[in-house]
Amino acid sequence: MPGLTRRALLVRGAGACVLLVTSGGAPARATVAAPELSPERRAVLGALLTAVAVDPATGLAVSVVELTADDFERAYAAAPPPLREHAGEVLDRLGAAAFTVLSAAEAHAALRDWSLPGADPGLAAAALDLASLTFEEDELRQVGYVLDPA
């Protein structure tokens, strides 16, 4: 490096050593908080999982909905940004449809109604896909949740 003397290099190196020693041996790093589900999105997720659990054909028990939501939330925080964006968009669409104010039976009926021709099958499919998302590889896992036909 032109203009850098041996003395200047030693001074800079000593400064770096002092920084390492005073910071506990490791350079200070900015901490970035893990992305979390907002309380609104968490409420929509709970309503979605409860609506899915109402249908016995799904195999999701109402008693494990809260644990399933907790698992989802932890996996969401560690998921890559595109997957978090997709999950957020689906939860926001469900929230816009006032999904959280419906009873479990009404929310289940709404999911079923959205899957009918002329309704919003994209939302129904996205919601069921999100509810069945495990965030992990499993060769034996079957296709996600489906609702028992009316």
N, C-alpha and C positions, 0 to 999 in steps of 0.2 A: 504494500500500500504506500503510494508516494506521500511523503510528508509525515508519516507515522514513525517516530523514533522508538528505539528500544525502551527508553525511559517512559514515553507516553503509553506504550503497551503495558508496561509493568504497573503504572498508575491505574489504568483502566481495569487491569486484571485484579489488582488489590481491591478496587472499589466493588467489583463483582463478588469477590470473596466476602467482604464485609456485608454486602447485601444478603448473601446466602446464609451467613452465620446468624445475622440478626433476624432473619425470617424463618428460623427453625430448620435450615438446611435445604429448603426447597423454595424456588421462586414463587412469589405470590401470583395466584391465578384468580381471574374473575370467576365467580360462581354464578352459574346460570340455573335458575330454578327450573325444575322439570315441569313441562306443560301439564296442567291439570284440567279435568272437566270442571266447567263452571257449575255452581249449584243448580242453575236452571237446566243445563244439559244432564246433570246427574239425576234430577227429578224426572226428566223425560225418559232417560234410560231405565229408571226404576219402573215407570209406568209401562214402558214397552215390554220389559221382561215379565212384569206381572200379567199383562195382556196375553203374552205368549204362554205363560204358565197356566192360565185358565183353561186352555185347550189340552185335554189329556193326551191327544195324539202327538204333542210335541215332546213329551217326556221330561219337561222341565217342571220340577215341583215348586209350588209356591213357597215352601219352607226354605228353599235355597236361593231365592231371588236376590236377597240382600248380599249374600256371599258371592253370587255370580256378578252382581254389579261392582262389588269391591275388586274382584279379579279383573273385570273389564277395565276399571279405572286405573289399576296398577299397570296393566298391559298398555293402556292408552298412553300413559306418561312415557313409556319406553319405546313406543312405536315410531316408525319413521314418519316425517311430516306429511307425506301424501296420504297415508292411512289415517292419521289424526284429522286431516282436512276432510276426508270423505266421511268419517264418523261424525264430525261436527256438523257437516252439511245435512246429513240425514237427521240427526237429533234436532237441528234447527227447523227443518221442514216439519217434523212431528210436533215440535213446540208451537210452530205457527198454526198448526191444525188443532190447537187447544187440546192436545193429547193428555196432558196432565190433569185436566179438570174432569175427565171421564172416569167412570168407575171401571174396574178391571173388565167386567162383562161388556160394557159399552166400548172400551178401547179394543177389545177382541173383535167385537162386531164391526168396528170401524176398519180394522185391518182386513177383515174378510170382505167388507163392502168395497174397499179400495182395490181389491184384486179382481172385482167383477169387470166385465167388458164395459167400456165407456167411463169408468171411474179413473182411478189413478194407480194402475198396476205397478208403475215404477216405484211409487212410494211404498206400497205394500211389500214389494220384493226387496227394496233397499232396507226397510225396517226389519224384515225377517232375516236378511243376510247379516245385518248388524247385530241382531240378537243372538245369532248363532256363531258369531265371530269369536274364535278362541285365541288368536294371535300366536298360535304355535303350530308346528307341523305335527300331523298325526295321520299316518297312512291308513288307519282303520276308521277314521272319522267319516261318517256318512254325510250326505248332503244336509245342509242346514235345516232349520225348522220349517215345517209346512203345517198349514191349518187343515183340520178335518173339514171336508166339504159340508156345507149346510144341508 
